[in-house]
Amino acid sequence: MKDFRGLNVWQKAHATALNIYRTTKCFPDEERFGLTSQLRRAAISVPSNIAEGCGRQSDRELANFLNIAAGSASEVEYQLLLAKDLDYVTNDQHQLLEANINEVKRMLNSFINKINQAKS
């Protein structure tokens, strides 16, 4: 078992989720059960899956949860684009959040590759 709080990728994913929660507070009320909910759930799925993987017994299981986190990060990336195209976020907000989630994706891919190389 690993302590997820010490992982840079978890810290970055957690900070990104917090920023998405703050940003979605300004979304229209009619999106409460639509895009607001979807974006928030996808955003918290990333650090949640990292944490769950760290609680597993094997690196294989950890890598599986990291892959799930990467999929959720891609979901966040699309939903941020949709929010921008709907004018729910400014271009500046979108650029910042997109840069954050893309950094998380790169970090996840690097971590997954490192685990897979160690298994070989």
C-alpha positions in Angstrom: 0.0 0.0 0.0 1.2 3.5 -0.8 0.2 6.8 0.8 -1.6 8.6 -2.0 -1.2 12.0 -0.3 2.5 12.0 -1.0 2.1 11.5 -4.7 2.6 14.6 -6.8 0.0 13.4 -9.4 -2.6 13.0 -6.6 -1.8 16.4 -5.3 -2.2 18.0 -8.7 -5.4 16.0 -9.4 -6.8 17.1 -6.1 -6.0 20.7 -6.7 -7.6 20.5 -10.1 -10.8 19.0 -8.7 -11.0 21.8 -6.1 -10.5 24.4 -8.9 -13.3 22.7 -11.0 -15.6 22.8 -8.0 -14.9 26.5 -7.5 -15.4 27.2 -11.2 -18.7 25.3 -11.6 -20.3 27.3 -8.8 -20.9 29.9 -11.4 -22.6 27.6 -13.9 -26.3 28.2 -14.6 -28.7 26.6 -12.2 -30.3 24.5 -15.0 -26.9 22.7 -15.3 -26.9 21.6 -11.6 -27.9 18.1 -12.6 -26.2 18.2 -16.0 -22.8 19.5 -16.9 -22.0 20.8 -13.4 -22.6 17.4 -11.8 -20.9 15.5 -14.6 -17.8 17.7 -14.6 -17.5 17.5 -10.8 -17.9 13.7 -10.7 -15.3 13.2 -13.4 -12.9 15.7 -11.7 -13.2 13.9 -8.3 -12.9 10.5 -10.0 -9.3 11.3 -10.9 -7.8 11.7 -7.4 -10.3 9.1 -6.0 -9.1 6.4 -8.4 -5.4 7.3 -7.6 -6.2 6.9 -3.9 -8.1 3.7 -4.4 -5.3 2.2 -6.5 -2.8 3.1 -3.8 -4.9 1.1 -1.3 -4.6 -2.1 -3.4 -2.1 -4.8 -2.8 -0.4 -5.0 -6.2 1.2 -2.7 -8.7 -1.0 -4.4 -11.4 -4.1 -3.2 -9.5 -2.6 0.2 -9.0 -1.9 0.6 -12.7 -5.5 -0.4 -13.5 -6.9 2.4 -11.2 -4.4 4.8 -12.7 -5.8 3.9 -16.2 -9.3 4.6 -14.9 -8.1 7.9 -13.5 -6.6 8.8 -16.9 -9.9 8.0 -18.6 -11.7 10.3 -16.2 -9.1 13.0 -16.9 -9.9 12.8 -20.6 -13.6 13.1 -19.7 -12.8 16.3 -17.7 -10.9 17.6 -20.7 -13.9 17.2 -23.0 -16.4 18.6 -20.5 -14.2 21.7 -20.0 -14.2 22.2 -23.7 -18.0 21.9 -23.7 -18.3 24.4 -20.9 -16.1 26.9 -22.8 -18.2 26.4 -26.0 -21.3 27.1 -24.0 -19.7 30.2 -22.5 -19.9 28.9 -19.0 -16.2 29.5 -18.5 -13.9 32.2 -20.0 -11.1 31.3 -22.4 -8.6 32.1 -19.6 -10.4 29.8 -17.2 -10.5 27.1 -19.8 -6.8 27.4 -20.7 -5.8 27.2 -17.0 -8.0 24.2 -16.2 -7.1 22.4 -19.4 -3.4 22.9 -18.7 -3.9 21.5 -15.2 -5.8 18.4 -16.4 -3.3 17.8 -19.3 -0.5 17.9 -16.7 -2.3 15.3 -14.6 -2.8 13.1 -17.7 1.0 13.3 -18.5 1.8 12.5 -14.9 -0.6 9.6 -14.9 0.9 8.2 -18.1 4.4 8.5 -16.8 3.4 6.8 -13.5 1.7 4.0 -15.4 4.7 3.5 -17.7 7.0 3.4 -14.7 4.9 0.7 -13.0 4.7 -1.3 -16.2 8.4 -1.2 -16.7 9.0 -2.4 -13.2 6.7 -5.4 -13.9 8.7 -6.4 -16.9 
